[in-house]
Amino acid sequence: MIVVMKKDATENDINFIIDEIKGLGLSYSLINGEKVKAIALIGDKTKFLEKKPQFMHGVDKIVHISDELKFSKNETANTSFVSDISFGHGNFVIIAGPCSVESKEQLYNTAKAVKASGAKILRAGTYKPRTSPYSFQGLKEEGLKILYSVGKELNMPVVSEVVSEENLKIAVDYLDILQIGSRNMQNFELLKAVGRTNKPVILKRGFCSTIDEWLSAAEYILCEGNEKVILCERGIRTFETSTRFTLDISSVPVIHSKSKLPIIIDPSHASGNKNFVPDLCKAAVAVGADGIMVEVHEDPKLALSDSEQALNPMEFDKICKEIRKYLSF
């Protein structure tokens, strides 16, 4: 059980709760993020609950837990993240755009096309952590400026990956949604830093991580008071080599059984092959995902990164029309 304190709770308020806990012979641990102060109780909480702690001065709410996923199980988890776009509860959100910002013209043309097809959020990489140091690394801050500008022109919220705490300080002023990539899923200091921004966060699953490790990573963000976390399944590494990664489609119902956080699917990174993306998008709808994030480029043959998995606008439009039939059920 977690005793979540109000934002304006004083040290005296917190110490009073701690004294009550200690007086009953219970153990506790403090969760002190910048925007959340909470106390986790360990042991039989029955006697403490009899004191009606929810009415004690400085207490915001009592969160009951059965394991280490303290905040992601919250029944009242926030699902309204940016603008008027909500994830979950029957809302299927389409996020689309190129792997990387390459120029304003390239991004604008792609963004205009995906919006016309039904995409609500524009994605594009600006800082690109690549396996090879010789691959295109992104336009960095210049890319952020282009992404911000195009998003404003088309009235589309924008998302891009942040790769470090220093990068975050720059990116936070340009982005509506922050993305934590697979390689940084367990960069705990970065997770805490994005949690303190209170901006929506897409947290991608590490490609060698279990679902519980993924949810524990989300807890680092949630502990800082940021409830706007969206999980993204992007495939895991297995012995199979016919696709870039293996899309763990079963992670969607597992997440829904373990957590109240929304989960979206990234079929582009999972497959690494645009020919498989349409069927994986349909699978995302069928399994109950809360959205998809798809790579689209105005001319994939000219893409500076991940050209094999990028759809052109016509292919993306066809997918949107197909999945819309399933979403109307």
GIZIZI-V267636 format. One record per helix or strand of 3 or more residues. SS is the DSSP state (H for helix, E for strand). FROM is the first residue (numbers start at 1). TO is the last residue. If there is no record, write none. Layout:
ss:SS from:FROM to:TO
ss:SS from:FROM to:TO
This chain:
ss:E from:2 to:5
ss:H from:11 to:23
ss:E from:27 to:32
ss:E from:37 to:42
ss:H from:46 to:50
ss:H from:53 to:55
ss:E from:59 to:63
ss:E from:80 to:82
ss:E from:93 to:97
ss:H from:104 to:117
ss:E from:121 to:123
ss:H from:141 to:154
ss:E from:157 to:161
ss:H from:165 to:171
ss:E from:177 to:180
ss:H from:182 to:184
ss:H from:188 to:197
ss:E from:200 to:204
ss:H from:211 to:222
ss:E from:229 to:233
ss:H from:251 to:258
ss:E from:262 to:265
ss:H from:267 to:271
ss:H from:274 to:287
ss:E from:291 to:296
ss:H from:300 to:302
ss:H from:307 to:309
ss:H from:313 to:327
